[in-house]
Amino acid sequence: MFLPHLPNKKPKIVIIGAGFAGLRAVANLAKVDVEVLLIDRNSYHTFVPLLYQVATGFIPPKTVAYPIKKYLRSCNNARFFQAEVLEIDFNRKFITTDRENITYDYLVIATGSKTKFLGVDGAPKYTYPLRTLNDAVALRDRVFSNLERAVTCNDWEKRQQLLTFTIVGGGATGVELAGALQELIKTTLKQEYTKLNPQQVRIILIHSQQRLLADFPEHLGDYTGRQLRRRGVKIHFQTRVRSIMPEAVELDDGTIIDTATIIWTAGVEANLPTDADKLSTGKSEQVCVRSTLQILDYPEVYAVGDVAYVTQDGKPLLGIAPEALQQGTAVANNLKRQLQELSPKPFNYFNKGTAAIIARNAGVAYLFGRIPLKGWLAWLLWLGIHLYYLPGLSKRLIVLKSWIKDYFTGERSIRPIISQSNKLSADYAESQKFHFYQ
């Protein structure tokens, strides 16, 4: 089916991707006399920074999923279309999806990133990435399933394998996940798996560089490594993975680590909704854009967030949520200027800082590109920032309650119901289908 755009109607702006940048662009176009169409494969926006807390049982999955239609209620000129974009014809201004074909006057590509396995044999098949809500739920189920299996396992070597959790990648996601898993073992294992010895649990972090958190100052990366090691996480620095097997990791020196849970956080690449050969791309398949965020050959098309290769002061941006939010605002403002036949303005990112959580009472932050923080204050700042940006008041209250409960009692009630066959029970599985109709 082909949905044409009639020339006598309002200008049509299509935004592909309901991530941070896409939703911010929609919000800033709410009062403009245009037709806005937001396309996403899911019916919800995923708050990606908290996925690792879903994976480790801190918070329920639906707290990080916000219904897109609910978000658009205040945007009278916008509507949502759930579909998978298959191809974009930039010359014809034509989008092919798995449901309908769509035309546009202006286009914003905000499709984010996907896991990059760096050519490691077996990684796509045998590891657990952490980029989507379904990824987080699958990882959580794997963690608790292996704990359940270890309780009844009489083979010592097999039990050790079940109790070994390996993370590949020492960026913010890998660090936060390692600390959260260690906290999970210290609390849930003691309370609910009394037959297991916590000393037998191994959490291993494999990192190819000399220190963790390469985007932070060196002393904060060193602090992060010390904090994780003090809590029992084993870190392999300057180590690469040669291959991944069903329940083992082979390192570049030939060492084999027997592990039943392998988590991949080592790399991402742009999630382009079209053939990359049609566009000029840079690092990690990101689309090369002008300073105005317009793609090079098509001034009516913008690329933002993880899908765009944006540099400032000669360095590429990091691909974090604050950058995407500011780009979403900048694109909306430039579209308004184009509608008024004015030239778009260059995008300038105002760096408020970055933060990462390590474990309870330990975090790091680097504010405004010059103020380092570590310890309890950085941890508290991280909590406050993410609670502020999480959409939905009710979801914020649920998350805050979960954090307080965990902090003072160590209890985590958010966990799958595992049957004897290590599969989710039917009623629980039904409750975890992430579809919204509000």
Buried (B, 14 or more C-beta within 10 A) or exposed (E): EEEEBEEEEBBBBBBBBBBBBBBBBBBBBBEBEBBBBBBBBBBBBBBBBBBBBBBBBBBBBBBBBBBBBBBBEEBEBBEBBBBEBEEBEBEEBBBBBEEEBBBBBBBBBBBBBBBBBBEBBBBEEBBBBBBBBEBBBBBBBBBBBBBBBBEEBEEEEBBBBBBBBBBBBBBBBBBBBBBBBBBBBBBBBEEBBEEBEEEBBBBBBBBBEEBBBBBBBEEBBBBBBBBBEEBBBBBBBEBBBBBBBEBBBBBEEEEEBBBBBBBBBBBBBBBBBBEEEBBEBBEBBBBBBBEBBBBEEBBBBBBBBBBBBBEBEEEBBBBBBBBBBBBBBBBBBBBBBBBEEEEBEEBEBEBEBBBBBBBBBBBBBBBEEEEBBBBEEBBBBBBEBBBEBBBBEEBBEBBBEBBEBBEEEBEBEBBBEBEEEBBBEEEBBEEBEBEBEE
